[in-house]
Amino acid sequence: MRGWKTGHVDVSDGHLVYHRTGGTGSALLLSHGLTDNGLCWLRLAAALEPEFDIVMLDARGHGESSRIPAGAGHDPADDIAEAIDALGLNAPIVMGHSVGARAIAAYANAYPGKVSKVILEDPPFLPLIDAASAARRKDRFREQVETFRTLSEGELIARGKAASPAWHADDFPAWAAAKKQVDPEAMPVYHQPWQQSIMAITAPTLLIHGDPALGSLVTPEIAEQALSLNRNFRAVRVCGAGHNTRRENFADYLSAVRAFLLGP
């Protein structure tokens, strides 16, 4: 987009690429989901650009950010903390989707007082799995990434449109490009129950999710548990959407996000 800046910040053992809209509004940092990249937030960033200074990170192992050596561990929340410091963001709003939302929650939980508001789009608030199951999941993910690499971006877009015909056409180019960029080691493994990653968040937090029947990971029961664990949480269910909530019902998603961001 015209006037947006692309750059990178150094973090421990690597760097993260970012895209920034600029402007004089409050800083809003966006953390994408697994296999996406920062520009997968394009439609939301364009809609909110007049009111916010938006920073879209490429997470480690995604986009043009540093790769992840096989067998190496890293904490996405630490990457977010270092990026926020390097960019000089003062108490930004932080927002994430899927594993990016889980990372945002962990960051806001570890650094209470350093964020002004938090938005979590359908984070994987799921039970921990054992080491053998985690290893099998990582193997399946590596195979998926290898499949991505055999396809052109045009072929990926065609597959994406067939699988998700309700998405806006503008969602597909960055989505497809990201599939060609993702690191086969990018699948996260969680060692802490999700409940422990939200209990110390002090900022107002919006948990936004869709319908479990359409693929939402957050069920009404999980949302209710989150609200019971942290009085700073509120939840919104977006009808007609699943895990990719903003892509599947952008109008209602944007309405809920804007009301939260611009409200008290």
C-alpha positions, 0 to 999 in steps of 0.5 A: 500500500502507498506510504507503508514501510517495510523493514526489519528488527533484530531479535535474539538469534535472528530478525523479524520483518515488519510492514508498518502503515505509519500515521499518528494514531495509537500503535496496533501490532498484529501477529498472524497465524500459522503459515500466514505472513504479516501481509495476510492482515492487509484488509484489516490494516487498510480498514483501520489505517486512518485511525491507527499506526499498524505494525504487521510482523512476519513471525519467525519461520514465516514470511521473510523473517529468520528461519528456525533451525531443526530441533531449535526452540524459540518463544514467539512471545519473546520475539514480540517483546523484542520487536516492540522494544526495537520499534519503540512502541509504547503500550501498543494494542496487540492483536493476533490470530490463531497461534499468533493470538496464543503468542500475543496472549503469552506476551501480554501475560508476561508483560502486564502493563506494557499493552493497552488492549489485547485482541485474540482471534480464535487462539488454540486454547486446547488441551496439551498433547503428549510428546509423541503426539506433538512429534507426529503433528510436526511431521504432518506439518513438514509434509504439508509445507513440502506440498506447498513448495510443489505448487505455484502461487496460482495453484495455491490460490485456486485451491484456496478459493475452492476450499474457502469461496466466501473469502474476499479475493484480496485475501488470497495473494498474501495467503498463497505467497505465505505458504511458499515462505513458511518454514517446515519447523514452524509448527509450535509445541506448547508446554504450558496450559493455555489457562496459565497464559491469560491469568496475569493479563491486566489490559482489556482483552477481546476474545473473538471467535466463530462457530465450532461447527464451522471450524472455530477452535474456541467453543462457548465453553472455552470462552466462558472459562477464559472469562471466568479466569480473567475479569478483563476478558470479554468475548464476541462470537461472530456468526457464519465464521469459523477459525479464519473469523475475519476472512469468513465474516469480515463485516461483523468481525470489523464491527466488533474489533472497531467497537472494542478498539474505539470504546473505553 
